[in-house]
Amino acid sequence: MCPLVQIPQLTSALIISVGTTIYAIYQDVSFVLEDHFFSPAAFVIAIGVIMLFVSLFGCIGALKESTCLVNIFAVILTLVLVLEVAAAIAAYSLRSQISGMLNENLRASMPDYYKDPMVQEYFDFMQSRMNCCGIESYLDWGDVKPPSVATGITYGNLTVPSSCCAETRIEMLAEMEVEECTKMYSNGCMPRVFYLVYQSAGLLGAGALTIAFIQIIGIVFSFSLASAIRKAKNDRERRRWEIQERVINAYTSLNPNDEKHPQIVYVPFQGQTVA
């Protein structure tokens, strides 16, 4: 493998893995996230894909000893470095909007839990995976009126979804096994979702910055390689010129009277000449 490609390929693989991981985390809580929160993660993934193709410039330039291709490769790496820093800044800047956005979107979608199957699926997924119930606490479900046929957990005058159940037990009722909830999550989901999204945005920014610093090594190496190729070409051209000068000066001089002639070589001859 071309040595010049190894650093860009390593950084592109790292940045793609970071971007896809954060994008998958955001996708799990996408119903409470606005679309622009996905932009930094998608941007980072796009940068990683571009890096895979850009690395060909460096490899071809190194193999063909083309200073032009190597310099183009180094310049593109520099531009990508700027894009990575921009993505990191965008990820960090979005963290200030998380708290208000999550609170607003969760409270806006919670009343539709029994009306919208998609909202019900998202809330059940969030509560069961994050071990939480409601927004601030399980008491938030008191503001949501369940239909008469709804199933869930009845706690006094409060009905909460079954996804709030932390522990169940099986009881026999009229020779039938009935699953009964014995423990319920009391903590709300808001702090947990906030922590997940906040930390993910920070990880995305930190990952982009870390990879950008690693990429600086590739940029420095690329410019150094271009300089070394240029110097090697100049040295070869100088040696070629010196060899040509030596060959020419071996038979000619500035003074025509001192011009040297090649030595005459005689071949021994045995035989008879023909008149």
Number of C-alpha atoms within 10 A of each C-alpha: 6 12 10 24 21 14 18 26 19 16 22 25 17 16 27 20 16 22 25 15 15 20 22 13 13 21 13 13 17 15 17 21 18 14 9 9 20 19 15 26 30 17 16 28 22 15 20 26 15 14 23 16 13 20 24 19 20 29 20 17 23 21 10 12 19 17 21 14 19 28 21 18 25 26 15 18 22 18 11 19 22 13 17 26 19 18 23 25 18 18 25 19 14 15 17 11 11 20 16 10 14 22 16 11 14 19 14 11 16 20 16 15 20 16 12 12 11 13 18 18 12 17 24 19 15 21 24 16 10 17 19 27 30 25 22 15 15 21 17 16 19 13 10 16 15 19 9 6 6 12 12 16 18 12 9 6 6 17 19 24 22 17 22 27 22 17 11 13 11 12 12 9 9 7 7 9 11 13 12 13 17 12 12 20 20 17 20 21 22 19 15 17 20 18 13 15 21 19 14 22 26 18 18 26 25 18 19 29 19 16 19 23 14 16 21 16 12 22 22 12 15 25 18 15 21 23 15 14 19 15 12 13 15 12 12 11 12 12 12 12 12 12 12 12 11 11 11 11 13 13 12 14 12 8 7 8 8 10 12 12 9 7 6 6 6 6 6 5 7 6 5 6 6 4 3
